[in-house]
Amino acid sequence: MTKKLTRIGNLVIGRRRILQLAGGTTIALTAPSYWRKLSAQEKRIVVRDPGGPYSAGFQEAFHTDFKKATGIESVGVAGQHEPTSLIKGMVDTKSYTWDMALLSRAAHDQLLGEGNYLEKLNVDTPSIRATAAHFKTDFFAGNNVFTAMYAFRTDHFKGNEPKTWADIWNVKDFPGRRCLRKHPFDTIEMALLADGVPGDKLYPLDIPRALKKLDQIKKEVAVWWTGGAQTSQLLKTGEVDICTTWNARAQTVIDENAPVKIVWNQNLWSSEGWCIIRGTPKADMCREFIKFAVDGERQAKWTKHVSYGPTHPDAFKYIPEATAKKLPTYPENFKTAIQADAVYWGKNKDKVTEQFESWLLS
């Protein structure tokens, strides 16, 4: 009887060995001898990240130590914002610039909803199990949480600080130059919260009600911002007195000693996590990376580079208290947080954006 062989890369493996490998959720990197026979190029995965401070943070927290621990090189590559079209192109053409990616939950939902462009993780470790259910799916291992909130200049609001979304709309008691996002994401939710909608009743969003509420403040908005860096600059220079933004953008200004304060009350949180691109021949190496990265101590390392919250509950054991208080998942900051509904936006983004843009022009 002729023994049937299968080629994987430059390796030829018997059918029995393939069945043995398929029986587990992941391939242990230290056990099978054929892993040790791979060339340096073959023991290399490319991991997309958002760039900027993420790159340095992930290099310190993950990439350097992952290679030492496993012999696999993980290379971080900065990729464009919400790279769903790029990933779909890679899968459709079977041409993989990246093997895995840190993606927003919204991008994850879109890639699954438009044809299943992600690999099932099939990773089970104590750290994965300890991660809260709202930070993970079968295709997504949460790494960090970012949040939309507002910040204000303390040198303007002396002795009378705004504390709620309704306070932004209250120009009589809280006068000052407002700055809101020129996009329906978050802005619609903020308007509804200001109008008294409970956080757990936001979705599905009542768009007419939100736009009616925005009518009340439209004339008071000095700047409609389009990028996070813009909000940092506006707050730093004092061109605006109160501004919706992302927490890391406001924190950057605070760390530069500008008189700015973040309001965490009813912040809108979203998460980013590790996803494997469907069809990559290095999926099992990516699984080993996820097993390594979803660890409280390792997640703690990058928080000094990016003020976003870790998803593993043990991470705060390794983060100095002063740093921890700046992060969205710090218990005090997270207690009134509201999860942004990525599924809702995935289904309604185009329609609501059209309505919002029409309202802006009216």
C-alpha atoms as a printed R data frame, in Angstrom:
    type eleno elety resid chain resno       x      y      z
1   ATOM     1    CA   MET     A     1   0.000  0.000  0.000
2   ATOM     2    CA   THR     A     2   1.395  3.379 -1.017
3   ATOM     3    CA   LYS     A     3   1.657  5.872  1.803
4   ATOM     4    CA   LYS     A     4  -0.170  9.094  0.915
5   ATOM     5    CA   LEU     A     5   1.881 12.225  1.502
6   ATOM     6    CA   THR     A     6   0.827 15.876  1.618
7   ATOM     7    CA   ARG     A     7   3.027 18.884  0.985
8   ATOM     8    CA   ILE     A     8   2.798 21.895  3.321
9   ATOM     9    CA   GLY     A     9   5.205 24.576  2.201
10  ATOM    10    CA   ASN     A    10   8.534 22.785  1.849
11  ATOM    11    CA   LEU     A    11   7.446 19.934  4.118
12  ATOM    12    CA   VAL     A    12   6.025 16.548  3.187
13  ATOM    13    CA   ILE     A    13   3.810 15.052  5.896
14  ATOM    14    CA   GLY     A    14   1.948 11.757  6.034
15  ATOM    15    CA   ARG     A    15  -1.856 11.625  6.269
16  ATOM    16    CA   ARG     A    16  -1.699 10.101  9.770
17  ATOM    17    CA   ARG     A    17   0.388 13.045 10.966
18  ATOM    18    CA   ILE     A    18  -2.114 15.529  9.491
19  ATOM    19    CA   LEU     A    19  -4.951 13.810 11.343
20  ATOM    20    CA   GLN     A    20  -2.942 13.970 14.551
21  ATOM    21    CA   LEU     A    21  -2.439 17.703 14.091
22  ATOM    22    CA   ALA     A    22  -6.087 18.302 13.270
23  ATOM    23    CA   GLY     A    23  -7.197 16.613 16.467
24  ATOM    24    CA   GLY     A    24  -6.035 19.485 18.693
25  ATOM    25    CA   THR     A    25  -7.117 23.085 18.763
26  ATOM    26    CA   THR     A    26  -3.608 24.360 18.038
27  ATOM    27    CA   ILE     A    27  -0.216 22.935 17.180
28  ATOM    28    CA   ALA     A    28   2.206 23.114 20.093
29  ATOM    29    CA   LEU     A    29   5.281 24.862 18.769
30  ATOM    30    CA   THR     A    30   7.758 23.058 20.935
31  ATOM    31    CA   ALA     A    31   6.595 19.492 20.280
32  ATOM    32    CA   PRO     A    32   6.369 18.565 16.562
33  ATOM    33    CA   SER     A    33   9.842 18.177 15.164
34  ATOM    34    CA   TYR     A    34   8.915 19.504 11.742
35  ATOM    35    CA   TRP     A    35   8.345 23.010 13.184
36  ATOM    36    CA   ARG     A    36  12.023 23.129 14.029
37  ATOM    37    CA   LYS     A    37  12.872 22.359 10.399
38  ATOM    38    CA   LEU     A    38  11.132 25.455  9.055
39  ATOM    39    CA   SER     A    39  13.300 28.203  7.634
40  ATOM    40    CA   ALA     A    40  13.435 31.612  9.301
41  ATOM    41    CA   GLN     A    41  11.162 33.010  6.599
42  ATOM    42    CA   GLU     A    42   8.609 30.260  7.177
43  ATOM    43    CA   LYS     A    43   8.658 30.861 10.945
44  ATOM    44    CA   ARG     A    44   7.466 34.415 10.466
45  ATOM    45    CA   ILE     A    45   4.015 35.980 10.699
46  ATOM    46    CA   VAL     A    46   2.958 39.501  9.763
47  ATOM    47    CA   VAL     A    47   0.598 41.221 12.188
48  ATOM    48    CA   ARG     A    48  -1.310 44.378 11.284
49  ATOM    49    CA   ASP     A    49  -1.662 47.108 13.917
50  ATOM    50    CA   PRO     A    50  -2.969 50.711 13.740
51  ATOM    51    CA   GLY     A    51   0.541 52.201 13.824
52  ATOM    52    CA   GLY     A    52   1.704 55.176 15.869
53  ATOM    53    CA   PRO     A    53   2.215 54.373 19.563
54  ATOM    54    CA   TYR     A    54   0.705 50.912 19.052
55  ATOM    55    CA   SER     A    55   3.784 49.825 17.098
56  ATOM    56    CA   ALA     A    56   6.283 50.572 19.845
57  ATOM    57    CA   GLY     A    57   3.958 49.254 22.541
58  ATOM    58    CA   PHE     A    58   3.296 45.956 20.778
59  ATOM    59    CA   GLN     A    59   6.973 45.469 19.997
60  ATOM    60    CA   GLU     A    60   7.802 45.724 23.686
61  ATOM    61    CA   ALA     A    61   4.809 43.770 24.957
62  ATOM    62    CA   PHE     A    62   4.555 41.015 22.364
63  ATOM    63    CA   HIS     A    63   6.851 40.742 19.370
64  ATOM    64    CA   THR     A    64  10.291 40.663 20.982
65  ATOM    65    CA   ASP     A    65   9.361 38.188 23.717
66  ATOM    66    CA   PHE     A    66   7.219 36.029 21.415
67  ATOM    67    CA   LYS     A    67  10.219 35.239 19.238
68  ATOM    68    CA   LYS     A    68  12.327 34.432 22.287
69  ATOM    69    CA   ALA     A    69   9.641 32.119 23.657
70  ATOM    70    CA   THR     A    70   8.687 30.303 20.455
71  ATOM    71    CA   GLY     A    71  11.286 30.914 17.783
72  ATOM    72    CA   ILE     A    72   8.577 32.467 15.603
73  ATOM    73    CA   GLU     A    73   9.107 36.028 14.454
74  ATOM    74    CA   SER     A    74   6.004 38.222 14.588
75  ATOM    75    CA   VAL     A    75   6.414 41.369 12.549
76  ATOM    76    CA   GLY     A    76   4.153 44.319 13.296
77  ATOM    77    CA   VAL     A    77   3.051 46.329 10.269
78  ATOM    78    CA   ALA     A    78   0.992 49.509 10.453
79  ATOM    79    CA   GLY     A    79  -2.209 49.297  8.415
80  ATOM    80    CA   GLN     A    80  -4.887 51.739  7.388
81  ATOM    81    CA   HIS     A    81  -7.921 52.486  9.535
82  ATOM    82    CA   GLU     A    82 -10.628 49.775  9.393
83  ATOM    83    CA   PRO     A    83  -8.824 47.739  6.666
84  ATOM    84    CA   THR     A    84 -11.789 45.531  5.746
85  ATOM    85    CA   SER     A    85 -11.433 46.016  1.976
86  ATOM    86    CA   LEU     A    86  -7.748 45.117  2.097
87  ATOM    87    CA   ILE     A    87  -8.430 41.938  4.048
88  ATOM    88    CA   LYS     A    88 -11.237 40.894  1.713
89  ATOM    89    CA   GLY     A    89  -8.877 41.388 -1.217
90  ATOM    90    CA   MET     A    90  -6.193 39.230  0.418
91  ATOM    91    CA   VAL     A    91  -8.620 36.374  0.996
92  ATOM    92    CA   ASP     A    92 -10.270 36.621 -2.422
93  ATOM    93    CA   THR     A    93  -6.918 36.572 -4.232
94  ATOM    94    CA   LYS     A    94  -5.168 34.268 -1.724
95  ATOM    95    CA   SER     A    95  -2.369 36.808 -1.544
96  ATOM    96    CA   TYR     A    96  -1.523 37.455  2.102
97  ATOM    97    CA   THR     A    97   0.263 40.672  2.954
98  ATOM    98    CA   TRP     A    98  -0.762 40.037  6.576
99  ATOM    99    CA   ASP     A    99  -1.453 36.797  8.396
100 ATOM   100    CA   MET     A   100  -3.445 38.340 11.228
101 ATOM   101    CA   ALA     A   101  -4.580 41.755 12.375
102 ATOM   102    CA   LEU     A   102  -5.623 43.788 15.351
103 ATOM   103    CA   LEU     A   103  -9.128 44.872 14.319
104 ATOM   104    CA   SER     A   104 -11.961 46.818 15.838
105 ATOM   105    CA   ARG     A   105 -15.022 44.833 16.817
106 ATOM   106    CA   ALA     A   106 -16.913 46.682 14.073
107 ATOM   107    CA   ALA     A   107 -14.419 45.559 11.421
108 ATOM   108    CA   HIS     A   108 -14.629 41.999 12.778
109 ATOM   109    CA   ASP     A   109 -18.430 42.069 12.490
110 ATOM   110    CA   GLN     A   110 -18.275 43.415  8.956
111 ATOM   111    CA   LEU     A   111 -15.793 40.800  7.772
112 ATOM   112    CA   LEU     A   112 -17.940 38.006  9.178
113 ATOM   113    CA   GLY     A   113 -21.148 39.470  7.832
114 ATOM   114    CA   GLU     A   114 -19.877 39.954  4.302
115 ATOM   115    CA   GLY     A   115 -18.594 36.466  3.608
116 ATOM   116    CA   ASN     A   116 -16.631 35.153  6.583
117 ATOM   117    CA   TYR     A   117 -13.162 36.497  5.916
118 ATOM   118    CA   LEU     A   118 -11.745 35.421  9.285
119 ATOM   119    CA   GLU     A   119 -10.479 32.120 10.676
120 ATOM   120    CA   LYS     A   120 -12.067 30.637 13.748
121 ATOM   121    CA   LEU     A   121  -9.523 31.055 16.540
122 ATOM   122    CA   ASN     A   122  -9.866 27.643 18.189
123 ATOM   123    CA   VAL     A   123  -7.673 28.849 21.045
124 ATOM   124    CA   ASP     A   124  -8.429 27.851 24.618
125 ATOM   125    CA   THR     A   125  -6.141 28.928 27.445
126 ATOM   126    CA   PRO     A   126  -6.735 30.020 31.054
127 ATOM   127    CA   SER     A   127  -6.131 33.625 29.974
128 ATOM   128    CA   ILE     A   128  -8.704 33.395 27.176
129 ATOM   129    CA   ARG     A   129 -11.205 31.865 29.575
130 ATOM   130    CA   ALA     A   130 -10.556 34.635 32.129
131 ATOM   131    CA   THR     A   131 -11.304 37.331 29.542
132 ATOM   132    CA   ALA     A   132 -14.870 38.625 29.862
133 ATOM   133    CA   ALA     A   133 -17.348 37.403 27.240
134 ATOM   134    CA   HIS     A   134 -17.983 40.897 25.864
135 ATOM   135    CA   PHE     A   135 -14.313 41.157 24.885
136 ATOM   136    CA   LYS     A   136 -14.151 38.018 22.724
137 ATOM   137    CA   THR     A   137 -15.872 35.888 20.086
138 ATOM   138    CA   ASP     A   138 -14.950 32.683 18.257
139 ATOM   139    CA   PHE     A   139 -13.070 34.894 15.762
140 ATOM   140    CA   PHE     A   140 -11.845 37.735 18.002
141 ATOM   141    CA   ALA     A   141  -9.579 37.782 21.065
142 ATOM   142    CA   GLY     A   142  -9.903 41.144 22.781
143 ATOM   143    CA   ASN     A   143  -6.707 43.078 23.420
144 ATOM   144    CA   ASN     A   144  -7.739 46.621 24.290
145 ATOM   145    CA   VAL     A   145 -10.667 48.947 24.903
146 ATOM   146    CA   PHE     A   146 -10.943 52.541 23.726
147 ATOM   147    CA   THR     A   147 -13.713 54.925 24.550
148 ATOM   148    CA   ALA     A   148 -15.487 57.997 23.226
149 ATOM   149    CA   MET     A   149 -16.080 60.618 25.895
150 ATOM   150    CA   TYR     A   150 -15.621 64.333 26.311
151 ATOM   151    CA   ALA     A   151 -12.931 66.469 27.846
152 ATOM   152    CA   PHE     A   152 -12.891 70.104 28.852
153 ATOM   153    CA   ARG     A   153 -10.494 72.887 29.692
154 ATOM   154    CA   THR     A   154 -10.362 73.318 33.454
155 ATOM   155    CA   ASP     A   155  -9.105 76.890 33.079
156 ATOM   156    CA   HIS     A   156 -12.397 77.763 31.400
157 ATOM   157    CA   PHE     A   157 -14.838 75.805 33.580
158 ATOM   158    CA   LYS     A   158 -13.561 77.005 36.946
159 ATOM   159    CA   GLY     A   159 -15.691 75.866 39.860
160 ATOM   160    CA   ASN     A   160 -18.522 74.694 37.615
161 ATOM   161    CA   GLU     A   161 -17.419 71.580 35.785
162 ATOM   162    CA   PRO     A   162 -19.674 69.755 33.305
163 ATOM   163    CA   LYS     A   163 -20.428 66.208 34.449
164 ATOM   164    CA   THR     A   164 -23.031 64.769 32.053
165 ATOM   165    CA   TRP     A   165 -23.837 64.709 28.349
166 ATOM   166    CA   ALA     A   166 -26.753 67.038 29.087
167 ATOM   167    CA   ASP     A   167 -24.245 69.606 30.347
168 ATOM   168    CA   ILE     A   168 -22.727 69.885 26.869
169 ATOM   169    CA   TRP     A   169 -26.147 70.945 25.586
170 ATOM   170    CA   ASN     A   170 -26.655 73.320 28.509
171 ATOM   171    CA   VAL     A   171 -24.977 76.416 27.089
172 ATOM   172    CA   LYS     A   172 -26.623 78.713 29.644
173 ATOM   173    CA   ASP     A   173 -25.027 77.135 32.709
174 ATOM   174    CA   PHE     A   174 -21.909 75.892 30.886
175 ATOM   175    CA   PRO     A   175 -21.019 78.518 28.273
176 ATOM   176    CA   GLY     A   176 -18.027 77.874 26.040
177 ATOM   177    CA   ARG     A   177 -16.864 76.825 22.580
178 ATOM   178    CA   ARG     A   178 -18.110 73.340 21.720
179 ATOM   179    CA   CYS     A   179 -16.460 70.771 19.465
180 ATOM   180    CA   LEU     A   180 -18.308 67.674 18.186
181 ATOM   181    CA   ARG     A   181 -17.392 64.881 15.798
182 ATOM   182    CA   LYS     A   182 -18.416 65.368 12.174
183 ATOM   183    CA   HIS     A   183 -19.666 61.809 11.931
184 ATOM   184    CA   PRO     A   184 -22.731 59.986 13.235
185 ATOM   185    CA   PHE     A   185 -20.662 57.381 15.114
186 ATOM   186    CA   ASP     A   186 -20.817 58.317 18.808
187 ATOM   187    CA   THR     A   187 -22.336 61.738 18.038
188 ATOM   188    CA   ILE     A   188 -25.813 60.236 17.627
189 ATOM   189    CA   GLU     A   189 -25.467 58.247 20.852
190 ATOM   190    CA   MET     A   190 -24.223 61.317 22.721
191 ATOM   191    CA   ALA     A   191 -27.217 63.362 21.591
192 ATOM   192    CA   LEU     A   192 -29.637 60.688 22.764
193 ATOM   193    CA   LEU     A   193 -27.882 60.370 26.122
194 ATOM   194    CA   ALA     A   194 -28.087 64.148 26.487
195 ATOM   195    CA   ASP     A   195 -31.815 63.862 25.778
196 ATOM   196    CA   GLY     A   196 -32.270 61.429 28.641
197 ATOM   197    CA   VAL     A   197 -32.238 58.053 26.879
198 ATOM   198    CA   PRO     A   198 -30.905 55.400 29.314
199 ATOM   199    CA   GLY     A   199 -27.637 53.791 28.281
200 ATOM   200    CA   ASP     A   200 -29.158 50.324 28.084
201 ATOM   201    CA   LYS     A   201 -31.968 51.593 25.826
202 ATOM   202    CA   LEU     A   202 -29.879 53.362 23.179
203 ATOM   203    CA   TYR     A   203 -30.146 50.770 20.432
204 ATOM   204    CA   PRO     A   204 -31.690 50.736 17.931
205 ATOM   205    CA   LEU     A   205 -30.882 54.433 17.696
206 ATOM   206    CA   ASP     A   206 -33.754 56.890 17.333
207 ATOM   207    CA   ILE     A   207 -32.196 58.989 14.574
208 ATOM   208    CA   PRO     A   208 -34.963 61.649 14.263
209 ATOM   209    CA   ARG     A   209 -34.842 62.228 18.018
210 ATOM   210    CA   ALA     A   210 -31.042 62.516 17.966
211 ATOM   211    CA   LEU     A   211 -31.043 65.018 15.096
212 ATOM   212    CA   LYS     A   212 -33.743 67.062 16.821
213 ATOM   213    CA   LYS     A   213 -31.539 67.178 19.925
214 ATOM   214    CA   LEU     A   214 -28.532 68.162 17.821
215 ATOM   215    CA   ASP     A   215 -30.609 71.032 16.395
216 ATOM   216    CA   GLN     A   216 -30.502 72.577 19.866
217 ATOM   217    CA   ILE     A   217 -26.730 72.858 19.887
218 ATOM   218    CA   LYS     A   218 -25.828 73.156 16.208
219 ATOM   219    CA   LYS     A   219 -25.238 76.942 16.345
220 ATOM   220    CA   GLU     A   220 -23.016 76.531 19.414
221 ATOM   221    CA   VAL     A   221 -20.564 74.104 17.786
222 ATOM   222    CA   ALA     A   222 -17.396 76.029 16.969
223 ATOM   223    CA   VAL     A   223 -15.641 73.088 15.289
224 ATOM   224    CA   TRP     A   224 -16.849 69.798 13.788
225 ATOM   225    CA   TRP     A   225 -13.781 67.599 14.064
226 ATOM   226    CA   THR     A   226 -12.793 64.889 11.594
227 ATOM   227    CA   GLY     A   227  -9.681 63.326 13.162
228 ATOM   228    CA   GLY     A   228  -8.471 62.399 16.618
229 ATOM   229    CA   ALA     A   229  -5.223 64.363 16.321
230 ATOM   230    CA   GLN     A   230  -7.299 67.456 15.581
231 ATOM   231    CA   THR     A   231  -9.095 67.153 18.920
232 ATOM   232    CA   SER     A   232  -5.803 66.918 20.789
233 ATOM   233    CA   GLN     A   233  -4.572 70.090 19.123
234 ATOM   234    CA   LEU     A   234  -7.808 71.994 19.734
235 ATOM   235    CA   LEU     A   235  -7.830 71.096 23.424
236 ATOM   236    CA   LYS     A   236  -4.130 71.795 23.864
237 ATOM   237    CA   THR     A   237  -4.262 75.259 22.311
238 ATOM   238    CA   GLY     A   238  -7.544 76.179 23.992
239 ATOM   239    CA   GLU     A   239  -9.287 76.859 20.676
240 ATOM   240    CA   VAL     A   240 -12.270 74.982 22.141
241 ATOM   241    CA   ASP     A   241 -13.412 74.662 25.726
242 ATOM   242    CA   ILE     A   242 -15.218 71.320 25.581
243 ATOM   243    CA   CYS     A   243 -14.702 68.556 23.045
244 ATOM   244    CA   THR     A   244 -15.875 65.030 22.343
245 ATOM   245    CA   THR     A   245 -12.951 62.756 21.517
246 ATOM   246    CA   TRP     A   246 -11.294 59.453 22.336
247 ATOM   247    CA   ASN     A   247  -9.755 59.036 25.752
248 ATOM   248    CA   ALA     A   248  -6.183 58.493 24.523
249 ATOM   249    CA   ARG     A   249  -6.337 61.729 22.517
250 ATOM   250    CA   ALA     A   250  -7.370 63.721 25.567
251 ATOM   251    CA   GLN     A   251  -4.880 61.889 27.790
252 ATOM   252    CA   THR     A   252  -2.026 62.864 25.492
253 ATOM   253    CA   VAL     A   253  -2.833 66.523 26.114
254 ATOM   254    CA   ILE     A   254  -3.174 65.983 29.865
255 ATOM   255    CA   ASP     A   255   0.224 64.246 29.929
256 ATOM   256    CA   GLU     A   256   1.663 67.351 28.277
257 ATOM   257    CA   ASN     A   257   0.408 69.364 31.267
258 ATOM   258    CA   ALA     A   258  -2.456 71.118 29.501
259 ATOM   259    CA   PRO     A   259  -5.359 72.070 31.843
260 ATOM   260    CA   VAL     A   260  -7.707 69.397 30.498
261 ATOM   261    CA   LYS     A   261  -9.936 66.890 32.289
262 ATOM   262    CA   ILE     A   262 -11.700 63.749 31.025
263 ATOM   263    CA   VAL     A   263 -15.321 63.001 31.933
264 ATOM   264    CA   TRP     A   264 -15.827 59.219 32.110
265 ATOM   265    CA   ASN     A   265 -19.531 59.305 32.950
266 ATOM   266    CA   GLN     A   266 -21.422 57.230 30.317
267 ATOM   267    CA   ASN     A   267 -18.403 56.896 28.045
268 ATOM   268    CA   LEU     A   268 -19.012 54.807 24.911
269 ATOM   269    CA   TRP     A   269 -16.576 51.920 24.693
270 ATOM   270    CA   SER     A   270 -15.427 49.765 21.809
271 ATOM   271    CA   SER     A   271 -12.769 47.084 21.640
272 ATOM   272    CA   GLU     A   272  -9.969 45.920 19.388
273 ATOM   273    CA   GLY     A   273  -8.756 42.351 19.220
274 ATOM   274    CA   TRP     A   274  -6.666 39.786 17.416
275 ATOM   275    CA   CYS     A   275  -8.150 38.176 14.295
276 ATOM   276    CA   ILE     A   276  -6.661 35.629 11.896
277 ATOM   277    CA   ILE     A   277  -7.201 36.230  8.200
278 ATOM   278    CA   ARG     A   278  -9.014 33.296  6.601
279 ATOM   279    CA   GLY     A   279  -6.859 31.053  4.453
280 ATOM   280    CA   THR     A   280  -3.452 32.207  5.648
281 ATOM   281    CA   PRO     A   281  -1.104 29.196  5.592
282 ATOM   282    CA   LYS     A   282   0.319 30.379  8.916
283 ATOM   283    CA   ALA     A   283  -2.915 30.280 10.906
284 ATOM   284    CA   ASP     A   284  -1.498 27.941 13.546
285 ATOM   285    CA   MET     A   285   1.454 30.238 14.189
286 ATOM   286    CA   CYS     A   286  -1.050 33.066 14.581
287 ATOM   287    CA   ARG     A   287  -2.889 30.977 17.163
288 ATOM   288    CA   GLU     A   288   0.326 30.622 19.118
289 ATOM   289    CA   PHE     A   289   0.741 34.393 19.009
290 ATOM   290    CA   ILE     A   290  -2.773 34.883 20.397
291 ATOM   291    CA   LYS     A   291  -2.116 32.370 23.176
292 ATOM   292    CA   PHE     A   292   0.988 34.376 24.047
293 ATOM   293    CA   ALA     A   293  -0.545 37.863 23.740
294 ATOM   294    CA   VAL     A   294  -3.762 37.327 25.701
295 ATOM   295    CA   ASP     A   295  -2.007 37.446 29.045
296 ATOM   296    CA   GLY     A   296  -2.469 40.022 31.771
297 ATOM   297    CA   GLU     A   297   1.194 40.770 32.378
298 ATOM   298    CA   ARG     A   298   1.977 41.119 28.675
299 ATOM   299    CA   GLN     A   299  -1.061 43.322 28.049
300 ATOM   300    CA   ALA     A   300   0.062 45.586 30.886
301 ATOM   301    CA   LYS     A   301   3.320 46.391 29.100
302 ATOM   302    CA   TRP     A   302   1.839 48.362 26.219
303 ATOM   303    CA   THR     A   303  -0.384 50.582 28.381
304 ATOM   304    CA   LYS     A   304   2.498 52.967 28.988
305 ATOM   305    CA   HIS     A   305   2.523 53.626 25.237
306 ATOM   306    CA   VAL     A   306  -1.252 53.850 24.561
307 ATOM   307    CA   SER     A   307  -3.868 54.921 27.130
308 ATOM   308    CA   TYR     A   308  -6.341 52.220 26.170
309 ATOM   309    CA   GLY     A   309  -7.599 49.622 28.599
310 ATOM   310    CA   PRO     A   310  -6.427 45.999 28.688
311 ATOM   311    CA   THR     A   311  -9.079 43.298 28.404
312 ATOM   312    CA   HIS     A   312  -7.485 40.740 30.731
313 ATOM   313    CA   PRO     A   313  -8.525 41.349 34.355
314 ATOM   314    CA   ASP     A   314  -5.084 40.451 35.725
315 ATOM   315    CA   ALA     A   315  -3.380 43.211 33.731
316 ATOM   316    CA   PHE     A   316  -4.061 45.771 36.451
317 ATOM   317    CA   LYS     A   317  -1.902 43.771 38.843
318 ATOM   318    CA   TYR     A   318   1.095 44.907 36.778
319 ATOM   319    CA   ILE     A   319   0.091 48.510 35.997
320 ATOM   320    CA   PRO     A   320   1.067 51.372 38.331
321 ATOM   321    CA   GLU     A   321  -2.000 52.926 39.955
322 ATOM   322    CA   ALA     A   322  -1.337 56.335 38.403
323 ATOM   323    CA   THR     A   323  -1.361 54.779 34.929
324 ATOM   324    CA   ALA     A   324  -4.306 52.507 35.670
325 ATOM   325    CA   LYS     A   325  -6.550 55.457 36.517
326 ATOM   326    CA   LYS     A   326  -6.092 56.788 32.974
327 ATOM   327    CA   LEU     A   327  -7.436 53.643 31.302
328 ATOM   328    CA   PRO     A   328 -11.016 52.904 30.168
329 ATOM   329    CA   THR     A   329 -11.223 49.476 31.814
330 ATOM   330    CA   TYR     A   330 -10.065 50.743 35.201
331 ATOM   331    CA   PRO     A   331 -13.068 49.774 37.361
332 ATOM   332    CA   GLU     A   332 -13.981 53.328 38.363
333 ATOM   333    CA   ASN     A   333 -13.897 54.509 34.723
334 ATOM   334    CA   PHE     A   334 -15.729 51.485 33.374
335 ATOM   335    CA   LYS     A   335 -18.601 51.333 35.853
336 ATOM   336    CA   THR     A   336 -20.921 53.631 33.833
337 ATOM   337    CA   ALA     A   337 -19.475 52.769 30.416
338 ATOM   338    CA   ILE     A   338 -21.830 51.850 27.582
339 ATOM   339    CA   GLN     A   339 -20.843 49.416 24.842
340 ATOM   340    CA   ALA     A   340 -21.176 50.873 21.353
341 ATOM   341    CA   ASP     A   341 -23.242 48.491 19.232
342 ATOM   342    CA   ALA     A   342 -20.975 47.523 16.330
343 ATOM   343    CA   VAL     A   343 -23.619 45.207 14.887
344 ATOM   344    CA   TYR     A   344 -26.121 48.066 14.666
345 ATOM   345    CA   TRP     A   345 -23.606 50.322 12.929
346 ATOM   346    CA   GLY     A   346 -22.543 47.550 10.577
347 ATOM   347    CA   LYS     A   347 -26.109 47.300  9.322
348 ATOM   348    CA   ASN     A   348 -27.022 50.990  9.375
349 ATOM   349    CA   LYS     A   349 -23.795 52.927  8.786
350 ATOM   350    CA   ASP     A   350 -24.506 54.098  5.227
351 ATOM   351    CA   LYS     A   351 -28.125 55.046  5.825
352 ATOM   352    CA   VAL     A   352 -27.469 56.958  9.048
353 ATOM   353    CA   THR     A   353 -24.384 58.676  7.626
354 ATOM   354    CA   GLU     A   354 -26.462 59.967  4.725
355 ATOM   355    CA   GLN     A   355 -29.105 61.298  7.141
356 ATOM   356    CA   PHE     A   356 -26.463 62.923  9.354
357 ATOM   357    CA   GLU     A   357 -24.669 64.593  6.456
358 ATOM   358    CA   SER     A   358 -27.972 65.919  5.101
359 ATOM   359    CA   TRP     A   359 -28.705 67.344  8.542
360 ATOM   360    CA   LEU     A   360 -25.304 69.067  8.675
361 ATOM   361    CA   LEU     A   361 -26.039 70.810  5.374
362 ATOM   362    CA   SER     A   362 -29.548 71.871  6.367
